[in-house]
Amino acid sequence: MSISYYTEEGLKKLKDELNELKVRGRAEMARQIAEARDKGDLSENAEYDAAKDAQGLLELKISKLEDIVANARVLDSGSIDTSKVSIMTKVKIKNAKNGATISYSIVSEEEADLKSGKISVKSPIGKGLLGKRVGEKATIQVPAGAMEFEILDIAPGI
């Protein structure tokens, strides 16, 4: 698994979610399995099978989160290079077609929240903006087709 960069807040959220799944999630699964087991013959107990399947999915999610947290690094926003677009920068762009301007913070996939103006570094727009400097244009392939943006400003993000 590759190293991913997060804000302190984003990494704390991931760790909290992992802890919640380990403590409450596992306890709830154990309760559901015990409840289903009490209903009789396990070979014909669909509720028991469903609870065991749910437990497997929970353990898979816990395992994935543990990998993400183990490979996570916190980025210090004070050391971000704002000469070009990178993770943890806030970029102001102008749509060449309609002249609309918008600002996005480029963040890790897990921290992305479009309503808050945070887009993933792995999204089409995030990927297309990476490495660009103020004044440069970026043509980005999005589901609706190719869009052209001009980079107006780059600042430390979040």
C-alpha beads as a LAMMPS data file, in Angstrom:
LAMMPS data file: protein, C-alpha beads

158 atoms
157 bonds

1 atom types
1 bond types

-500.0 500.0 xlo xhi
-500.0 500.0 ylo yhi
-500.0 500.0 zlo zhi

Masses

1 110.0

Atoms # bond

1 1 1 0.000 0.000 0.000
2 1 1 1.283 3.469 -0.785
3 1 1 1.764 6.327 1.635
4 1 1 -1.119 8.797 1.834
5 1 1 -0.982 12.312 3.254
6 1 1 -3.598 13.738 5.603
7 1 1 -4.333 16.740 7.726
8 1 1 -4.184 16.111 11.481
9 1 1 -7.977 16.371 11.553
10 1 1 -8.372 13.862 8.710
11 1 1 -6.058 11.300 10.304
12 1 1 -7.811 11.694 13.658
13 1 1 -11.149 11.020 11.942
14 1 1 -9.775 7.822 10.403
15 1 1 -8.373 6.639 13.732
16 1 1 -11.675 7.411 15.480
17 1 1 -13.613 5.454 12.849
18 1 1 -11.216 2.513 13.185
19 1 1 -11.577 2.523 16.969
20 1 1 -15.380 2.725 16.676
21 1 1 -15.456 -0.285 14.347
22 1 1 -13.135 -2.308 16.567
23 1 1 -14.991 -1.582 19.807
24 1 1 -18.663 -1.017 19.033
25 1 1 -18.806 -2.708 15.639
26 1 1 -17.281 -5.965 16.837
27 1 1 -19.423 -5.984 19.984
28 1 1 -22.577 -5.490 17.898
29 1 1 -21.546 -8.297 15.513
30 1 1 -20.914 -10.666 18.429
31 1 1 -24.358 -9.833 19.819
32 1 1 -26.045 -10.466 16.450
33 1 1 -24.246 -13.788 15.985
34 1 1 -25.119 -14.931 19.514
35 1 1 -28.751 -13.931 18.979
36 1 1 -28.919 -15.846 15.686
37 1 1 -27.159 -18.868 17.211
38 1 1 -29.842 -19.051 19.915
39 1 1 -32.519 -19.513 17.249
40 1 1 -31.673 -23.156 16.624
41 1 1 -30.003 -25.376 14.038
42 1 1 -27.070 -23.443 12.482
43 1 1 -27.130 -25.449 9.234
44 1 1 -30.554 -24.004 8.319
45 1 1 -30.267 -20.615 10.015
46 1 1 -30.207 -17.822 7.412
47 1 1 -29.965 -15.171 10.131
48 1 1 -26.765 -16.781 11.455
49 1 1 -25.280 -16.939 7.932
50 1 1 -26.136 -13.274 7.335
51 1 1 -24.573 -12.255 10.659
52 1 1 -21.384 -14.202 9.843
53 1 1 -21.223 -12.550 6.399
54 1 1 -21.665 -9.107 7.997
55 1 1 -18.892 -9.952 10.454
56 1 1 -16.586 -10.819 7.544
57 1 1 -17.339 -7.490 5.864
58 1 1 -16.707 -5.610 9.120
59 1 1 -13.342 -7.335 9.577
60 1 1 -12.409 -6.499 5.971
61 1 1 -13.247 -2.830 6.551
62 1 1 -11.211 -2.825 9.786
63 1 1 -8.261 -4.404 7.972
64 1 1 -8.369 -1.816 5.175
65 1 1 -8.574 1.069 7.656
66 1 1 -5.631 -0.366 9.630
67 1 1 -3.570 -0.426 6.401
68 1 1 -4.535 3.168 5.583
69 1 1 -3.704 4.415 9.098
70 1 1 -0.401 2.492 9.128
71 1 1 0.659 4.175 5.873
72 1 1 -0.731 7.629 6.678
73 1 1 1.492 10.648 7.145
74 1 1 0.437 14.043 8.486
75 1 1 1.362 16.962 6.266
76 1 1 2.402 20.186 7.927
77 1 1 0.503 22.928 6.128
78 1 1 3.381 25.340 6.830
79 1 1 5.747 23.339 4.625
80 1 1 3.486 23.206 1.562
81 1 1 5.026 24.513 -1.673
82 1 1 2.484 26.950 -3.122
83 1 1 4.398 27.597 -6.340
84 1 1 2.414 24.746 -7.918
85 1 1 -0.762 22.798 -7.205
86 1 1 -0.184 19.861 -4.852
87 1 1 -1.976 18.008 -2.107
88 1 1 -2.971 20.332 0.754
89 1 1 -3.062 23.455 -1.417
90 1 1 -6.099 25.594 -2.106
91 1 1 -6.393 26.452 -5.767
92 1 1 -8.620 29.078 -7.364
93 1 1 -9.531 28.183 -10.927
94 1 1 -11.528 29.816 -13.710
95 1 1 -13.609 27.816 -16.143
96 1 1 -12.518 28.970 -19.626
97 1 1 -15.925 28.192 -21.145
98 1 1 -18.223 30.162 -18.822
99 1 1 -15.793 32.349 -16.841
100 1 1 -16.948 30.980 -13.477
101 1 1 -14.340 30.872 -10.715
102 1 1 -14.213 28.363 -7.896
103 1 1 -11.741 27.388 -5.197
104 1 1 -10.893 23.847 -4.162
105 1 1 -8.642 22.410 -1.509
106 1 1 -6.773 19.369 -2.834
107 1 1 -6.940 16.624 -0.183
108 1 1 -6.577 12.859 0.201
109 1 1 -9.339 10.622 -1.100
110 1 1 -10.722 9.929 2.377
111 1 1 -10.934 13.635 3.272
112 1 1 -12.694 14.714 0.063
113 1 1 -15.981 16.573 0.594
114 1 1 -17.256 18.540 -2.375
115 1 1 -19.752 20.495 -0.241
116 1 1 -16.799 21.838 1.771
117 1 1 -14.769 22.578 -1.353
118 1 1 -12.363 19.689 -0.767
119 1 1 -11.640 17.505 -3.786
120 1 1 -9.610 14.325 -3.921
121 1 1 -6.111 14.363 -5.304
122 1 1 -7.245 11.247 -7.222
123 1 1 -10.353 12.847 -8.785
124 1 1 -10.173 13.842 -12.475
125 1 1 -10.006 17.562 -11.599
126 1 1 -7.542 16.966 -8.754
127 1 1 -5.242 14.923 -11.022
128 1 1 -5.529 17.448 -13.832
129 1 1 -4.550 20.381 -11.616
130 1 1 -1.559 18.729 -9.909
131 1 1 1.762 20.343 -10.784
132 1 1 0.198 23.349 -12.534
133 1 1 1.327 26.880 -11.685
134 1 1 -0.521 30.218 -11.538
135 1 1 -1.385 31.377 -15.058
136 1 1 -1.227 27.890 -16.581
137 1 1 -4.206 26.249 -18.225
138 1 1 -5.324 22.692 -17.589
139 1 1 -7.540 20.692 -19.928
140 1 1 -9.227 18.022 -17.855
141 1 1 -11.303 15.098 -19.060
142 1 1 -14.413 14.829 -16.871
143 1 1 -17.507 12.643 -17.385
144 1 1 -19.238 15.537 -19.206
145 1 1 -16.288 15.928 -21.613
146 1 1 -13.115 18.015 -21.723
147 1 1 -13.045 21.183 -19.610
148 1 1 -10.397 23.883 -19.608
149 1 1 -9.416 25.741 -16.453
150 1 1 -6.965 28.551 -15.789
151 1 1 -5.099 28.555 -12.476
152 1 1 -5.697 31.950 -10.828
153 1 1 -4.193 31.445 -7.369
154 1 1 -2.534 28.820 -5.177
155 1 1 -2.465 29.086 -1.386
156 1 1 -1.900 26.756 1.558
157 1 1 -5.033 24.617 1.832
158 1 1 -7.549 23.557 4.428

Bonds

1 1 1 2
2 1 2 3
3 1 3 4
4 1 4 5
5 1 5 6
6 1 6 7
7 1 7 8
8 1 8 9
9 1 9 10
10 1 10 11
11 1 11 12
12 1 12 13
13 1 13 14
14 1 14 15
15 1 15 16
16 1 16 17
17 1 17 18
18 1 18 19
19 1 19 20
20 1 20 21
21 1 21 22
22 1 22 23
23 1 23 24
24 1 24 25
25 1 25 26
26 1 26 27
27 1 27 28
28 1 28 29
29 1 29 30
30 1 30 31
31 1 31 32
32 1 32 33
33 1 33 34
34 1 34 35
35 1 35 36
36 1 36 37
37 1 37 38
38 1 38 39
39 1 39 40
40 1 40 41
41 1 41 42
42 1 42 43
43 1 43 44
44 1 44 45
45 1 45 46
46 1 46 47
47 1 47 48
48 1 48 49
49 1 49 50
50 1 50 51
51 1 51 52
52 1 52 53
53 1 53 54
54 1 54 55
55 1 55 56
56 1 56 57
57 1 57 58
58 1 58 59
59 1 59 60
60 1 60 61
61 1 61 62
62 1 62 63
63 1 63 64
64 1 64 65
65 1 65 66
66 1 66 67
67 1 67 68
68 1 68 69
69 1 69 70
70 1 70 71
71 1 71 72
72 1 72 73
73 1 73 74
74 1 74 75
75 1 75 76
76 1 76 77
77 1 77 78
78 1 78 79
79 1 79 80
80 1 80 81
81 1 81 82
82 1 82 83
83 1 83 84
84 1 84 85
85 1 85 86
86 1 86 87
87 1 87 88
88 1 88 89
89 1 89 90
90 1 90 91
91 1 91 92
92 1 92 93
93 1 93 94
94 1 94 95
95 1 95 96
96 1 96 97
97 1 97 98
98 1 98 99
99 1 99 100
100 1 100 101
101 1 101 102
102 1 102 103
103 1 103 104
104 1 104 105
105 1 105 106
106 1 106 107
107 1 107 108
108 1 108 109
109 1 109 110
110 1 110 111
111 1 111 112
112 1 112 113
113 1 113 114
114 1 114 115
115 1 115 116
116 1 116 117
117 1 117 118
118 1 118 119
119 1 119 120
120 1 120 121
121 1 121 122
122 1 122 123
123 1 123 124
124 1 124 125
125 1 125 126
126 1 126 127
127 1 127 128
128 1 128 129
129 1 129 130
130 1 130 131
131 1 131 132
132 1 132 133
133 1 133 134
134 1 134 135
135 1 135 136
136 1 136 137
137 1 137 138
138 1 138 139
139 1 139 140
140 1 140 141
141 1 141 142
142 1 142 143
143 1 143 144
144 1 144 145
145 1 145 146
146 1 146 147
147 1 147 148
148 1 148 149
149 1 149 150
150 1 150 151
151 1 151 152
152 1 152 153
153 1 153 154
154 1 154 155
155 1 155 156
156 1 156 157
157 1 157 158
